[in-house]
Amino acid sequence: MKRLIALLGFLACMNFMAFAQEDTEKERIKTSWLSVGFNWGNKFNIGDDTGNFYSGSPGVNFSGYGFYNQSNIGFFLNYGLMFPVVNNIENGYSPMAQVDFLIGVGFRHEINEKLNLHFGVGPNFNMYFPLNDARYSFGIGGDIGLKFDLTDSIFIDVGTTLSYDFVTYRSDWTTNSFFGIKPYVAIGFNMYQKTSKAKLGKQKLENYLAPLKAPPASMRAAS
């Protein structure tokens, strides 16, 4: 378990360093999308150790995307908390809580001024808390959705996460595999940050390019 947590921490640090490092002579501008909403988690066991079963639950979804200097490649994370998760393991129904965490490389594609397609891929980690023991699973996952700006500051987001967990832990490591799908609807906030000061809203492209459009100092002096 400690090795798994260390691996997730290492991947998160490498991801941040890859996309957060900028030329120090330029002003760094970060665009952030932060949202919270409703989700419905679904898990399907496709292993043989416990037999085939399904678990599902309503929950709360937290999501964030970050991009630097107008880039369409950045990083993302998605966190879900579901309760009660109801499953039919061994033909008996038992409630539990589920927490899942997905982090990785994020992408965006602007369809128009208000509508953006976003997607990402990275490692996925799940924790389950039944009444009598705890279970964990680890694998790879992805996120895909559509973000629609209601205003410069507020948006709605509709999407789903997908996951394939190929390692699980109960009393020992087993070979169970899980396929998961978690549709969500959320409301969020656009934010941008220049150096260390964050602001609510969207950074205007013309403001970002304004220093490039300014006339030379000699022309300003002559005028």
Secondary structure in CASP SS format (residue, H / E / C, confidence):
PFRMAT SS
TARGET T0000
AUTHOR 0000-0000-0000
METHOD secondary structure of the structure
MODEL  1
M C 1.00
K H 1.00
R H 1.00
L H 1.00
I H 1.00
A H 1.00
L H 1.00
L H 1.00
G H 1.00
F H 1.00
L H 1.00
A H 1.00
C H 1.00
M H 1.00
N H 1.00
F H 1.00
M H 1.00
A H 1.00
F H 1.00
A H 1.00
Q C 1.00
E C 1.00
D C 1.00
T C 1.00
E C 1.00
K C 1.00
E C 1.00
R C 1.00
I E 1.00
K E 1.00
T E 1.00
S E 1.00
W E 1.00
L E 1.00
S E 1.00
V E 1.00
G E 1.00
F E 1.00
N E 1.00
W E 1.00
G E 1.00
N E 1.00
K E 1.00
F E 1.00
N E 1.00
I C 1.00
G C 1.00
D C 1.00
D C 1.00
T C 1.00
G C 1.00
N C 1.00
F C 1.00
Y E 1.00
S E 1.00
G E 1.00
S E 1.00
P E 1.00
G E 1.00
V E 1.00
N E 1.00
F E 1.00
S E 1.00
G E 1.00
Y E 1.00
G E 1.00
F E 1.00
Y E 1.00
N C 1.00
Q C 1.00
S C 1.00
N C 1.00
I E 1.00
G E 1.00
F E 1.00
F E 1.00
L E 1.00
N E 1.00
Y E 1.00
G E 1.00
L E 1.00
M E 1.00
F E 1.00
P E 1.00
V E 1.00
V E 1.00
N E 1.00
N C 1.00
I H 1.00
E H 1.00
N H 1.00
G C 1.00
Y C 1.00
S E 1.00
P E 1.00
M E 1.00
A E 1.00
Q E 1.00
V E 1.00
D E 1.00
F E 1.00
L E 1.00
I E 1.00
G E 1.00
V E 1.00
G E 1.00
F E 1.00
R E 1.00
H E 1.00
E E 1.00
I C 1.00
N C 1.00
E C 1.00
K C 1.00
L E 1.00
N E 1.00
L E 1.00
H E 1.00
F E 1.00
G E 1.00
V E 1.00
G E 1.00
P E 1.00
N E 1.00
F E 1.00
N E 1.00
M E 1.00
Y E 1.00
F E 1.00
P C 1.00
L C 1.00
N C 1.00
D C 1.00
A C 1.00
R E 1.00
Y E 1.00
S E 1.00
F E 1.00
G E 1.00
I E 1.00
G E 1.00
G E 1.00
D E 1.00
I E 1.00
G E 1.00
L E 1.00
K E 1.00
F E 1.00
D E 1.00
L C 1.00
T C 1.00
D C 1.00
S C 1.00
I E 1.00
F E 1.00
I E 1.00
D E 1.00
V E 1.00
G E 1.00
T E 1.00
T E 1.00
L E 1.00
S E 1.00
Y E 1.00
D E 1.00
F E 1.00
V E 1.00
T E 1.00
Y E 1.00
R C 1.00
S C 1.00
D C 1.00
W E 1.00
T E 1.00
T C 1.00
N C 1.00
S C 1.00
F E 1.00
F E 1.00
G E 1.00
I E 1.00
K E 1.00
P E 1.00
Y E 1.00
V E 1.00
A E 1.00
I E 1.00
G E 1.00
F E 1.00
N E 1.00
M E 1.00
Y E 1.00
Q E 1.00
K E 1.00
T C 1.00
S C 1.00
K E 1.00
A E 1.00
K E 1.00
L E 1.00
G C 1.00
K C 1.00
Q C 1.00
K C 1.00
L H 1.00
E H 1.00
N H 1.00
Y H 1.00
L C 1.00
A H 1.00
P H 1.00
L H 1.00
K H 1.00
A C 1.00
P C 1.00
P C 1.00
A H 1.00
S H 1.00
M H 1.00
R H 1.00
A H 1.00
A H 1.00
S C 1.00
END
